[in-house]
Amino acid sequence: MIPVTALVVAKAPVPGLAKTRLAAALGDMLAADIAAAALLDTLDTVAETPFAARVVAMTGNLAAACRVDAIRERLSEFIVIEQRGVDFAERLAYAHIDAAEAAGSMPVLQIGMDTPQVTVELLTRSARALLDAHAVLGPACDGGWWLLGVADAATAQCLRQVPMSHPDTGALTAEALRRTGAPVELLEEIPDVDTVADIAVVRAACRSSGRFARVTLGL
């Protein structure tokens, strides 16, 4: 086991509330189903990676979500905590603190649900990199980031001051981490799924048998 807590920050894939940029082009139901498929593929990979602990910080009404039964079954293998905070940046900061409290004082490696192409090998490399670093950051191709790891969960409090979902969120996050005194190791850059244009690129990196690949085939 790698002495790291995996933290997946997730939003219940409820039609009309999930993946609104996808929904504008594909409709509420398909966009939510794509989000559910991405979440389940991500949870599968995290479950297969030898983390010492696995936490999901969830927000939204899971009862109204697409693929709710499959999500609940998979979540039974995770520690599930509720997100708290007034905005996304604050919810991320609290999620690190709450994950460390729930799972023990280990480094926390956080990912979202927008990169269903992640592999056990990639997450294992990232977790091992965190063991030798104060902070690690995985940039996303759109200027954001897909992964954040901190040796001390309190370091993630710097996220409160970072504007999220901006073209320079990744650079601003790295800068905020460095201001805490934590050197940042940059990891592999990969694309995430925000728009229809992202789907084909991400699907090409996914397992063909995965849910995301199947539900997006032909888009």
N, C-alpha and C positions, 0 to 999 in steps of 0.2 A: 504494500500500500504506500502511496505517496502521501506524506503528512501535510496535505493541503485540502481545504474545503472548497468544493465546487459550488458556485452560486449561479443559478439561472434566474434571471429577472424576466418575468413573463406577465403578459396581459391576457386575460381570458378571451379567446377568439369568438367574440359575440358578433353576429351579423349586424352591420350598421355602425359598429364601434371599433372593429378591428381593421387594420390596414386600409385606412380611408383613401389613401392615394391609389391603391390598387382597386378599391371599390368604385372609384369614379370611372374607371375604364372597364372593369369586369363585373360589377354588381356586388352587392353586399354579401350574398351567400357564398359566391365563389371566393371572394377575397378572404372571408372568414375561414373557409375550408382550407385555403392555402396557408393561412396563418396557423391553423390547427395542425396541419401536416408538418409544417416547419418546426413547431414546438415539439411534436412527438418524435420527429427524427433527432432533434437536438437532445431531448431527454434520453433517448435510446443510447446515443453516443456517450453522454455523460455517465450513464449507468454502466456502460462497458469499460470506462476508463477507471484505473485503480486509485481513485481518490479515497482518502480516509473518511470523508464525509461529503454528503450531497444535499444541498438546500435549494429549494425553489421559493423565491419571493414573488407572490402572486397578487394581482389586482384584478378587479372586475368580477362579474357575476358568472362563475363557472357553470352554474346550472343552466344558463341560457346559451352556452358555447357550442360550437360545432364539435363533433367527436367527443362529447363530454364523457361518455363511458370509458373510452380508450384513454383519455387524459387522466381521469380519476384512477384508473387501474395502474397506470404508470407512476402517478404521483404517490401511490402507496409505498413506493420504495425510496421516497425522498422525505426529508424534513421539510414541511411546508409552512411558510410564515407569510403573514399579510404585509404588503407594502404599506408604509406610512410616510406622510410628508405632503406638503402643499403643491409641489411641482416635481417634475421628473428628476431633476438634479438632486433635490432633497431626498426623494424616495431611494435613489441609488445610494446616497451616503448612508442613510439609515439601514438599507439592506445589508451593507457590509458589516455594520455594527451588530445587527440582529442575527446575521448568519454566524458570526464569530461567537456570539453569546449562546446560540442554539447548539452549535456543533463543537465548541471548544476553541481555545485560543491558538488556532493555526492560521497560517497565511490563507487569504481568500482569493480565489480566482473566479472572476465574474464574466459571464457571457450573457447575451440576450437570446432571443428566439428567431433572429433574422438571418442566421447563418447555418442552415440545415446541412451544409456540405462539410462541416467540421468532422474530423476523423479522430479516432482514439489516439493515433500517432501524434497528431497536431496538438491535442489537448495534453497528452503526456509530456511532450517537449515543452509546452508552455508552463505546465505545473513544475517541472524540474528546473526550468529557468528561474521561476519565482523563488525556489528554495535558495538560490544564490544571489538574489537581488532584493532591493528594497521595494521596487515597483516594476511591473512589466505592463506594456501597452501594445495591443494589436491594432494597428491602424486599419480603417476600412477605406475602400477605394474612393468613396464619395467625400472624404475629408473628415469623417467621424472616426469612431473606433468600435471594434467588435468584441474586444477582450480587455479587461483590466484586472491586474493582480496586485495585491498589496501584502507585504509581510506583516504589517500591523493594520488592522481594520480601521483604526482611527485616522490613518492617512487619507482614507477615502472621503473624509469630511471636507476636503478641499473641493470636491465636486459641486458643493453648494454654490460656488461662485462661478461655475462654468456654464455658459449658455449651451443648451443641448439642441441637437438637430440643426446645427449651422454648418456651413461649408468648412469652417476652421475649428470645429469642436475638438478634433483630435489634437491639433497643435496647442489649443488652449488648455486641454486636459493635461498634456505633457508638461506645459509650463506651470500649471497649478501644482502638479505633483512635485516638480523640482523646487518650487518655492517652499514646500514643507521640509526641504532638506533631503528628500528621497531621490537618489539617482534613478533614472528611468531607463530600462532596457526595452528597446523597440523590437517587437516580434513580427511575424509574417503579416503582410498586408493581404487582405482578401475582400471580395465584394460581399455586401449584404443585400437583402431584398427590401426595397422601398417602393419601387415603381415597376411597371410592366417591363420596361427595358432591362431591368436587372434579372428577370426570371430565367432567361435562356442561359446567361453566363453562370448563374448559380446552379441551375439544373445540370449543366455539363460537368460540374465538379461533384455532384451528388451520386450516391449509389443508385443505379437504375431501378433497383428493387425498392428504394425508399418511397415513403409516402409523398414527399414533395415532388420527386421526379414524376411519379404517376399522376398526381392531380394536376400538374402543370403541363403535361405532355400535349403538344399541339398549340400551346400559347406562344 
